[in-house]
Amino acid sequence: MIKYKLLIIIFPLFLGCEFSNNTNSFSGENYQKSGNDIISFKKDNEFGFKEGSKVQKLNSKGVDLGIKKKYQEAEKVLKKALLEEPKNPIILNNIGLTYYNRGIYNTAIKYFNQSLMFSDSTSIMAATNLGLTYYDQMDYARALEIMNFSLSKQNGDNVEKLTVRLNRIMVNIELEDCDEIFADRKAIEYLRHNNELGDYAAYLEEVDEQLFKLCTTTVHRQ
């Protein structure tokens, strides 16, 4: 089985960077582009913060610390923000990420689930990151279930859907399901022509390399 990780943690980011595999994986309120980080979350925007509010400042500080990989400090600050808005899905996801990035997956799952609950299951970011957490635990069946759920919550063709499909391809590479991989790859190709992708093209080249290695030699899953 090919072991290859090209997963994209997706979040609307207060400081302008909106998804990342490494440092820029904390979320907040604004949804501008920064470099090749392009994601827009209309639903999650409903849970933004009042400009200049205490909770906004705390979340921003927590994001700053998270980007600097000071995860324990970020956790403390974000939990202060949570005291201000205990049901805010964005803060809950950010706290989940402080645990995710330290490999404390059970606690990360708890916060991602709370975020989903308080967003009435509309938070794309919580669902996707929950799926990625299961992926890192090598629970690929559950990761796939969550990503399918995340995809079902999106209407129309958009960049968010493309991102979830990219992540789902990585899960199906582990499951060696070439039929599903090619179905997502075909859908991604369609979405590419209707959305601004930044550096997604580079990701797709790497994905295609893995698909060639796997799906020209692997028997499809029955």
Long-range contacts (C-beta under 8 A, 24 or more apart in sequence): 1-174, 1-176, 2-173, 2-174, 2-210, 2-213, 2-214, 3-174, 4-170, 4-173, 4-210, 5-170, 6-166, 6-170, 6-203, 6-206, 6-207, 6-210, 7-132, 7-135, 7-167, 7-170, 8-163, 8-166, 8-167, 8-203, 9-97, 9-100, 9-128, 9-129, 9-132, 10-39, 10-124, 10-125, 10-128, 10-129, 10-160, 10-163, 10-164, 11-39, 11-93, 11-94, 11-97, 11-125, 11-129, 12-39, 12-40, 12-41, 12-44, 12-45, 12-90, 12-125, 13-37, 13-63, 14-56, 14-59, 14-60, 14-63, 15-60, 15-63, 15-64, 15-67, 17-67, 19-163, 23-66, 23-67, 23-68, 23-69, 24-67, 25-66, 25-97, 25-101, 26-62, 26-63, 26-66, 26-67, 26-74, 26-94, 26-97, 27-63, 27-90, 27-93, 27-94, 27-97, 27-125, 28-56, 28-59, 28-60, 28-63, 28-90, 28-94, 29-56, 29-59, 29-90, 33-198, 35-198, 36-198, 36-199, 36-200, 37-198, 38-159, 38-196, 38-197, 38-198, 39-159, 39-160, 39-163, 40-158, 40-159, 40-160, 41-124, 41-125, 41-160, 43-119, 43-122, 43-123, 43-124, 44-89, 44-90, 44-119, 44-123, 44-124, 44-125, 47-88, 47-89, 47-90, 47-119, 47-123, 48-90, 49-85, 49-88, 49-90, 53-84, 54-84, 55-81, 55-84, 55-85, 55-88, 55-91, 58-84, 59-90, 59-91, 59-94, 62-94, 62-98, 63-94, 66-94, 66-97, 66-98, 66-101, 69-101, 71-98, 71-99, 71-101, 71-102, 72-98, 72-102, 74-98, 75-99, 87-118, 88-118, 89-115, 89-116, 89-118, 89-119, 89-123, 89-125, 89-126, 90-115, 90-125, 92-118, 92-126, 93-123, 93-125, 93-126, 93-129, 96-126, 96-129, 97-129, 100-129, 100-132, 100-133, 100-136, 103-136, 105-133, 105-136, 105-137, 108-133, 109-133, 109-134, 121-149, 121-153, 122-153, 124-150, 124-153, 124-154, 124-160, 124-164, 127-153, 128-163, 128-164, 128-167, 131-167, 131-171, 132-167, 135-167, 135-170, 135-171, 135-174, 138-174, 140-171, 140-174, 140-175, 141-175, 143-171, 144-168, 144-171, 144-172, 144-175, 147-171, 157-190, 157-191, 157-194, 157-195, 158-191, 158-195, 159-191, 159-195, 159-196, 159-197, 161-187, 161-191, 162-188, 162-191, 162-192, 162-195, 162-197, 162-200, 165-191, 166-200, 166-203, 166-204, 166-207, 169-207, 169-211, 170-207, 173-210, 173-211, 173-214, 175-221, 176-214, 176-218, 176-219, 176-220, 176-221, 177-220, 177-221, 178-211, 178-214, 178-215, 178-218, 178-220, 178-221, 179-220, 179-221, 181-211, 181-214, 181-215, 182-211, 182-215, 185-211
